[in-house]
Amino acid sequence: MNSMRALLDLDLPLIAVSFADEDSERAAAEARSAGVDVAELRIDRFARTDVGHVREQVGAFAGLPVLATVRSAAEGGGWSGAEEARLELFREVAPLVDAVDVELSSREVVADVIAAAHAHDALAIVSYHNFDHTPDIAELDRIARSAKEAGADIVKISTMATNAADLKVLASLLVNAGDTEMIVIAMGEIGTASRIFFPALGSRLTYTFIGHQPTSGQLDYAETSRLIRRFYPEYDRRKGGVDA
């Protein structure tokens, strides 16, 4: 059974922590102990991306819901290799993980990545990242529709917020999402509030870190967990009401 899908069915906030391949056994043990909901494996940040190594790192996180991505350099990731090689990595991990995340802009591979995910009961997250600004609502609606039409189970939109108006645009996107499952994130210092309060509007995952901060505006896992438990009592009850 897809354990991430089961968690999503609870309709509660979920906290995802991103990991590379630095001491994965220790990192996975720490994630389990802390009560991390979803481990996001950033394969594009791995020191090695040969298939054996990648499969070993995924295996280290057994027992945790795992989301895998090979983020392209074009959208802020570490992958600058050939698209054929990136697709092959997605195909290798699809049977081993609960979900994969591929960018809508990755036109050469997006359809095949989604197909590989669905062939193995993994969720397909189709994402859009803009590190410069937040487009207007019409453009974001267009992007969300395109991702859903491509076959996304969940549409992820993450943009840079430079003012309160940007937060309102992203909040509007969530409120009017209809039956489209979404993850919506406002990056930057002013976007920090989105990481705690957008789940209340329907955003399915909030991302955080343990140790090194990868993205501006993120709070660390301990703080994120504390605040999510504070503002979402049902989540706190599911976790047993004990601080991580």
N, C-alpha and C positions, 0 to 999 in steps of 0.2 A: 504493500500500500504506500502511496506517495504521502510521506509524513508532513511535508509542507502544505500540500493540498488539504490535509485533515486540519492543520492549524488554521488555515485561511477560512475553513468552513465554520470555525468558532466565531468569526466576525469580531475579533478583538485586535488591538494593535499588535504588531510583531516587530521585534528588534533584530536587525541583521548586523552582524559584525564582519568586516572585510579582513581577509587574511591572504598573505602571499605564501611562500614556501619556507619561511624561516622557522626551523624547529617545529614542524607541523604536529608532531606527537604531543609536545608540551603545550602548544597553542590550542590544540583540540581539547586536551584535558582541562585547560583553564576555561575554555568556552563551556564545556559541559558543567564544570563546577559552578560557574557564574550564572548558569541558566540561560545562556544565549539561545534565542529562538531559531535563528537561521544563520548558518555560516556561509558567507559569500566568499568563494575562492576566486581570487583575481589571478587567473592563469597568465594574463599578460604581464604580470609583475613577478612571475616565477624566475628564479635564477637559471633554470633549465626548462625547456618545453618538449623534451623528447617524451614519447608516449609512456614509456615505463615509469619515468619520474612523475609525470602528471598523474597517472593512475595511482601511484603510491601515495601521493599527497591527498588525493580524494579519499583513499582508503583510511587515512589517518583520522578523518572526521566521521567515521562510521558511528551511527547512533544519533547523529545530529542531522536535521534537515539541511541540505546543501544546495546552494545556488552557485552555478559556475558561469563565469564570463571570461571572454578573451577580448578585452576592450581595445578597440582600434585607437591608434595614435590620433586619428582625425577627431575623436571625441574624448580626448583627454587620457587615453589609456597608454599602455606600454607596448602594444603590438604594432610593429612596423614591418612585419614579414609579409610573405605572399598570402593572398586570400585562400588559395587552395590548402595551404598548410593550416591556416586558422580553422577552416571548415573541418579538416580532418580531426583537429583537436576537439571541436564541438561534438563530432560524431563519436569519438572515443569516450567522452565523458557522459554523453546523454544517457546511456544505460545505467550509470552509476550515481546520478544526482537526482534531486527533486525538481530542479528548474534550471534553465539556462537563460542568459540575457544577451541579446544581440541587438545591435543598433539598426534602426530603420534605414539609416543612410548606407548601410553595408549591402548595397543592392546585389552584388555578385553572389552573396552567400545567404542572405536573410531567409529566403524561402526554404533552402536546404537545411538550415539550422532549425527552423521551426518544424520541418518534416521529421528531422532526426529526433527532436524532443518528443513530438507526439507519438512517434513509433515506439517510444519506451515509457509512455505515461508520464513524461516530465512536462512541467509547465513551460510555456514559451513566453518570456518577457521580452517585449520589443520596445527599445528605448530610444530616447532623444535627449541629448545633452547640449546645453548652450552655456558656455563659460563666460560669455561676454554680456549678455542681456536677457531679458524676458520678452519674447515676441508678444504681439497683441493677441487677444483672445481668438480672433478669427484664424490666425495662423496656427495657434496651438490646437484649436478644434480640428483644423485640417490635418495636422500631424497625428493627432489621436485617432481620427477616422482612418487614415492611411495605415497606421499600425494595426488597428483592429482588422481591417480588410485583408491585411497580409497574413492574418492568422494568429495574432497575439491573444494569449489568454489574459495577460495583464499588460497594460500600456504604461510605460514609465517615462515621465517627463521631468527633467531636472534642469533648472535654468538659474542664471545669476540674478539675484534680486538687488536692486540698487536703491529702492525706495518702497514706501508702504503701498504705493499703487501696484507694484509688481506682485506683492503678496496677495492683494485683492484679485488680481487677474488669475493667479494660480488657484486661489480658493474658489473662484467662480468656475474654473475648469472642473474642479472636483465636485462642487455642488450640483453642477449640471451634467455630470458624467452619464446619467441614466444607467443602463445595464452594462456599461463598460467598466471593467475592473481596472483600477489605476493605482499607480504609485506616483505621487507628485511631491517634488522637493524644491524648495527655494534655497539656493546656495548663497554664500556670503554671510557676513555678520548679521545683517538685517533679516536674513532668512532662517536664522536659528530657531525662531518660534515655530516655523513650519514643521520642524522635525519632532516637535512635541504635540502640536495641536492639529496638524493636518490629518492624522489618523481619525480624529473625531469627525472629519468631513468625508471619510471614506478611503484615505490613502492606506494601502495595504501593508507597506513596509516602511520603517524608518531606519536609516543607516547610521552606524556609529563605529567606534574603534576601541581597541584595547592597545595601549602603548603609543604607537606613532599616529598622529593625526593626519589622515590623507587628504581631507577636503575642508576648505574654509567653511565655517559655520557649524561644523559638527561639534557636538558635545561628546565627551568620552562615555564609555559604556556604563560605568557606575552612575554617572549623573543622569544619563538618558533613562536608565532603568528606574532610578529613584523617582524621576518626574513622571514617567509613564505610569508607574504604580500609584503615584499620588493623584493623578488626574483621571485614571481609568480604574475604578475600584474593582471591576470584574476581572481585569487583567491581574491585579494584585491578588485577588482570591485564587485565581488559577495557579499563580506562582506560589501559593501557600502563605502569602502575607509576610514573608521574611525577606529583608533586604539582601540583594546580591552582594 
